[in-house]
């Protein structure tokens, strides 16, 4: 019996997403513990995700510092780093 290997497309991770009323794009992320959350896709993405503090606390994610960020529209904010 031959084994069917997945095609390159079938082997890729599949993500779901949506747009809000302001046409901002969001993608759903799932952690290894099964917890999920929606992330805003920002064209200035630098590899970091900004998560709600309640989500970080509920999933026991360790906070190790903080960083100041500037969003694409110019808003500046400080966020904890895990």
N, C-alpha and C positions, 0 to 999 in steps of 0.2 A: 504494500500500500504506500503510495507516494504522500509525502508530507507537503502541504501547501504553506509556503512561507508568506507572510504578509507583504504587500507591496509597500513601497516607500511611503506613500500617502497613508495607508492603513496603519503603519507602524508609528506615525507621528502622534504626539499628544494632541488631544482634541479639547478645545476650550469653547465655552459658550459666552456670549456677550450680548450687550444691549446698548441702546442710546437713551438718554433721558430727554426731557422736554427742551433742554438747552443744547441738544445735539452733542453732548459730551459722551464719549465712548467708555463703557465699562466692561471688564472681563471678570468672570467668576473664578476665584482661586480656591483650591481645596488643599488643606494641609494633610500631612500623613495621618493625623488623628481623626480625619473625616470632617473637621470644622471647615466651613466655607464662608467666603466674604466676597463682596464686589469691590474691584479696584478701578479707580479712574485712570484711564490711559492718558499720560501726559507726554507731549512730544519732547520734553526735556528730560525724559526718564534717565536716571543715573544708576539704576540697579537697586534702589531702595524702595520699599513699600511703606506707606503711611497707613497705620492701622488704628482703629478706634481703641482708646485706652481700655474700655470695657472688654473688648475682644482679647487684647493682650493679657489682661488679668485673668479672664476666664480660661485661657489656654496656657496659663503659666509660662508665658514667654518672658525671658529674663531681659530687663532693660539695662544697658551697659553705658549709656551716655546720652548726649543730645546733639543736634545739628541744626543749623539755620538753613532754610531753603527759600528759593524764589520760584514761585509757580509761573507758568507760561504767561499769565495775564498780569504778572508783576507783583502779586501779593507775596509778602515775605512772612514766614512763620517759622517757629522752632518746634521740632518734634523729637521725641525720644528715639534712641537707636537700640535695637535688640540684636 
